[in-house]
Amino acid sequence: MCVECKLRGNLCVAGAHGTPCLGPVTQAGCNARCPAFDRGCYGCFGPAESPNAASLAAWLEEELAMEHPDLVRLFRSFNADAPAFRRESRRHEPEEVAT
């Protein structure tokens, strides 16, 4: 997906604006519509063939200071049931507290 932003001449919304973006782990095909309007990619076309969602999540935590609930919401948007996105969102769910 990031290639489509580059071809279109878009600035990286994550790097330039600090906007969370699923572009690095998403299949291309939309012509980078959301980033063209300074919005992060929501992953409408689903995860890429070999997405490294864990690496993206770590970067979002470290560089954009995203908290776990925000990461869960990001990975549970349009393609929440795609295995790579489901797995990553579950990693960031709060642990159940034993009573």
N, C-alpha and C positions, 0 to 999 in steps of 0.2 A: 504494500500500500504506500509506503514512503516514497517509492519510485514515482508514483502518480503525482504526489505533491511536488517533487523535484521537476518533473516534466512540465507541470503546470506553472511552475515558478512560485509556488507557495513557500512562505517561511514556515519552518517547523513550529507549530503552535505550542508544542511542549517546551522546546528549547527557547523560543523567543518570548513567549507569553506566560509560560508556566501552566498551560492548559493541559489537563490529562487527556491522553490520546491513545487509542488502541491501534493506530496505524501500523506500528512496527510488527504487530502480530496478526494482522488482518489481511485477507485476500484482497487483491486489487480488483477493480472493475467498475468503480463508481465515479471515476475521474476526480477523486478527492473533493467531493462536494462540500462536506462539512468543514475541512480545513480551509477551503477557499473562502469561507465566511468566518474565519477565525474561531472555529469550533473544533474541538477534538473529534477524532473519528470514533464512532460508536460501534464499529465492527459489523455493520449491516450485512456484509458479504461473507461473514463467518471467519473463523480463524484461518490463518495461512496453513499450508500443508504441514509444516513443522514449526509451529509457533513456540517461542521461548517466553511463555507468559510469566513464568517465575522471574526471569531476568527483568522483564519490563516492570513487573510489580515491585521488585527490589529498587529499580531506578526511580519509580514514582514515589516510593517511600523515602528514599534518601535525598533525591534532588528536589522533589515538589512537596515533601513533607505530608504526603497523603496518609491518612489514618486508615486502619483496617476496615471500618464500616464503609468508607468511601471507595476503597478497592473492591469490596464485595459488590457494591452497587454498579461500579464500572464494568466488572466482568459479568454481571447479570443483566445486561441490557438486552439487545435484540437476539443474541445467540447464546443465552445463558445455559442452554442444555448441550452445547457443543462440548465434548469431553475436555478439551484443554481449558476452556473458560470456566466450566463447572468445577474442575479440579482446583484451579487457582482461586476461585471465589471461596471455596470451602476451606482453603488454607488460611484464610483471613477472617473466618467467622470466630466470634468469641467462644472460648471454651465454656462448656457448661459447668456451673458451680455446684459442687456436691453439697447437699444439705444434711 
